[in-house]
Amino acid sequence: MSIDFRLNIDSDILRVAAWGRDENLAQVEEYGMAVLSAAISNNCTRAIIDESGLEYRLGKIDTFELANFYSEKVPQMAKVAIVCNPLYTDDAVFLETVAVNRGLQFRVFFNKQDAEHWVSHEA
């Protein structure tokens, strides 16, 4: 199974719902570029990406590389919130830490309400 996703634009917020499982780093980067392209082409400065239905299968090294990839590609986005399945807390928090250390406004949440609140408020 691969990563499937649906995109929706709400003013300047890109909303993404993703499900399936990530099989490898290249697949996740391709998914990330599709999301980023949609954000840029629709002038979205914020994103809420609901990955609660996505199974994370990348190892630590690939997760580290993914955060590096995002830090090179995503600086146009003002805020990116990822909603994750709590089963993948360690992987999600590691991704957030690496991304934030590279200057991204990137946060991981385990419920959609917290993600909505963070993305919708200044600071």
Disulfide bonds with the S-S distance in Angstrom:
none
